[in-house]
Amino acid sequence: MEQNAINNELNSEEYKREWRRLIEMRKSIIACLAFCYMNSARDGSSGGRNFFLRMIDDIIQSIISIEINANNGIVNTCRREARYLVELSIKSYFIVTNNTKITFEQQIDEYEKLLDSSNINPINTLSFHYLTGHEEEFKMYVKRLYGYLCMYSHSSSYQIRERLTRAEAGRTIGFEGVQELHKLNNDIEKVFSTVIVMIFHSVAPYVTADFLVEPNGETIDWYFNKSKFICLIDQQFDYKSERQSILADLNIRRTNRVTF
């Protein structure tokens, strides 16, 4: 592809739309993480004891890194950060569920072997109580996602062939176009939604409910309303009194907006 054509594509409305999509995802997940931390910390102990909450700084570093790398067309490095996010969220939820120690430092010591391993098999033992009837589906979804991202974290023929194909089309670093960013965004939305499902299970139910349910009963207006699994979590709070008068309409809109 000629350089002028690539430059035109990078300045096209389609590319800008995909870039805005990535920014919206970044804003949505960080708002969720910040809310979960601040609302949980009100009890005076979760802010220091909840392993997942203590890892939010690391998670946000990876989220920001993904945006910076994507802005420079470094798409495979974005996927390596994404793999880390999936792995970290699984381990964090596992520790929240199983730890017997009070302090964060003691929890690190207790789960040192888990944290040092890249094995995500602990997901098989986790309970996703908000996803009743869909727990195994979600676990398989996460394991497939992690396996796919591992092809970018480790040396693989898949990754090398993909890069060569892009290079032959003139898609060298910094010149990835609409198709490449669209594919990356599709990966990122799955990863970010996985992190969100994990943290919702790691905090008190009132925290998740306070974030998702508006005072008038509506679901918060944010990007991840499009996720099937997050919609299933939102559905768990349909018992709330403020939702009863809008429940039928809410269910229809919730179903219609699911795209992944």
N, C-alpha and C positions, 0 to 999 in steps of 0.2 A: 504494500500500500504506500502511495506517495506521502511524503512528509506533510504537504499542504492538506491532504485529505484527513490525515490523523489530527492535525492541529484544528481543523474545522470541526471534527468530531468532538474533540476535547472542549471546544467552546460552544457546542450545541446545547439546545434546551434539554434534550434527552439526557446528556451527561450531567448537566446541572441538576436535573430532577433526581437522578440517582445519588448525586452528592448530597442534596438536601435530605434524601432518605437516610443516608448514613448519619448525618448530623442529628436528625430527629431521633434515631435509635440511641445515639450517644446521650442526648439530653434526657430521654425517657428512662434509660436504665440508671443513670447517675441520680436522677430525681428520686427514683425508687429506693436505691441503696441509701441515700442520705436520709430519706424519711424513715426507713427501717431502723437505721442507727439511732436517730434522734428520738423517735417514739419509744424504742426499746430502752434507751438509756434513762428514761424517766423513772424506771423502777429502782434506780440506784445501784444495780449490780450487773445487769446484762451487758452494758457497755464495756465492762472489763472482763466478764466471764464467758460471754458467748463467742466462741472461736470464729464463727462466720463473720460476726460484726467486727472483730479485730482484724480480719483480713480484707476489709473493704478498701483500705488504702492501696493494697497490692492489686486488687481487682480494678480500681480506677486507673492505676498506672497502666495496666494492660489496655484498658478501654481507650485511654488517650493515645497510647502508642499506636493502636490500630488506626485511629483517625489520622495521625501524623503520617504513618507509612502509606496509608491509602491515598492521601493527598499527593504523595510523591510517586505513586504508581508501584509501590513495593508490596504487591498483593500476597505473595507467598509468605512473607514475614508476618503479615496480618493473621494468616491462618495458623502460624506457629503460636502466636499470642492467644489466639482463640482456643487452641487445644489446651493451653495452660489454664485458661479460664474454666473450661469444662472439668478438667482434672481437679483444680483447686476447689471448685464449688462442691463436687462430690465428696472430697475429703473433709471439707469444712462442715458439711451437713452431717456426715458420719461422726465426726468428733463431737458436735453439738448433741447428737443423739446418744452417744455411748460413753462420753468421758465421765470419770469419777473424781476429777481434780477441780479445785476451785479457781486457781489462777491460770492465766494464759500461759505463763512460762511453764507451769507444771503440766499443762495439756500438751505443749510441744514435746516435753520429755516423755510423756506417756505414749505419744503417737509418733515418735521419731521415725520408726521403721516405716510406718504408713506414709508419712510425709516425704520420706526419701525415695519411695518407690513410685514408679509410673503406672503401677497396676491400679485399674479402676474397678476391679471385681467387688470391692465393698459395696458398690451400688446395688448388688444383688440382695443384700441384707437390709436395705433401707426401706422404710415404710413411707409411702406418699399418700397420706390420709385424705388429702384434698382431691385425689384422683381416683377415688373408689371406682373399680371396674375398668380402669385404664392404667393401673400401675405397671403391669408388665409391658404394655404398649409403650409407655413412657421410658421405661428402662431400656428397652430394645432401641428406641429412637435415639437415646443418649449414647448407647454403646456404638451404634452405627455411625453417629456423628463423630464420636471420638476416633473411631477406626479410620474414617475418611480423613480427618485432620492429621492423624499420625503420618499419612503419606507425605505431608508437607514438613513435618517436624523431623523426620528421619530421611536419610538418603533413600530415594525410591525411583524406580524406572518411570512410574506414573508422573511424578513431579518433573523429571528431566524431559520426558517427551512433551509434556504440556508446555514447558518453557521454550523448547525448541520450535514447537509449532507457532507459538506467539512471535518468536524472533523472526521466523521465516516470513511472517505477515507484517513485519516492521513494528511489532509490538514489543519493543525493548523497554527497559526500566524507565519509568516516567512517561511512557507513551501508550499505556494501556487505555482502552477506550470504553465505550458504553457497555459492551458485552461483558468485558472483564470486571467492571465495577458492579454491574448488575449481578453477576454470579457471586462476587465477593459479598455483596449485601445480602443475598439469599443465605449464604453461609453464616454471616454475622447475626442475622435475625434469629436463627436457630440457636446459636451459641448464647446470645444475650438472654433469650427467653428461658433457656435452660438454667442459667445462673439465677434468674428471677424466681423460677419455680423452686429451686433449692433454698433460696433465702426465705421465701414465704413459708417453707416448712421448718425453717430454723428459728423463726421468731414466734412470739406469742400470737394466738389467733386475732386478738384485738388489733395488733399492728397491721396485719394483712388486711383485715376488714376496714380499718381506718383509711388505709391507702386506696383500696379499690372502690369503696362505696362512698359516694358523695352524700352530703346531708339530705338531698332530695331523693335519694335512692338510686340515682343514676350511677353507672360505672364511670370511673375517671376516664377522661378523654386523653388517651395516650397511644403510642404506636403499638404496644404489645397487646392491645385488644384484639389484634389479628391472630394471635396465637391460640390454637385449639386448647392447649393445656392450661394456659392462663385463664381462658374463658371458663374452663371447667372449675378452676379455683374460685373465680368470681361467682359462679353459680352456687357455690356452697353457702353464700351469704344471702340467698334469696329469702331466707326466713325473716330477715329484718323487716320491721313494721313499715319503715319508710319506703319499702319496695312493693308492698302489696298492691297498691293502686296502679302500678305501672308494670307489673310482673309479666303479663302476657306480651306486651309490646317490647319489653326489655329482652325477653327470650328470643323473639324474632330477630331483633337487631343484633343480638350477640351471635346468633347463628350465622347471619348474613355477612358479618364482617370477618369471619375466620378465613384466612388465606394460607396459613401454614401450621 
